[in-house]
Amino acid sequence: MSKRIDVCSRCGRDIYEGNEVWYEYVEGEPPFIESEEIATCGVCEKEESRKYNESK
């Protein structure tokens, strides 16, 4: 069984080792919010690409 490595920030789907995953680096704003990487699963990423290409 694959190990869960993250959760999609858009749909909440679990992301496992071997799944497609994209990370977006988000810069935090002092003094409270830390910088972090936000994960997006392959399904949401493909959906975003499709919407972007259709809007051109």
C-alpha positions, 0 to 999 in steps of 0.5 A: 500500500502506498504511503499518503504524502499530502492532501490536495488543497483544492479538493481535499483528496489524499495524495499518495506516493506515485500520484501526480502532485504539483506544489505551489510555494506560498510566501507567508506574511509576518509575524503569524503566517509561515511560508508553505508549499500547497499541494494540488492533485493531478485531477485538479491540475488537469481541470485548471489547465483545461479551464485555462486553455478554454478561456484563451 
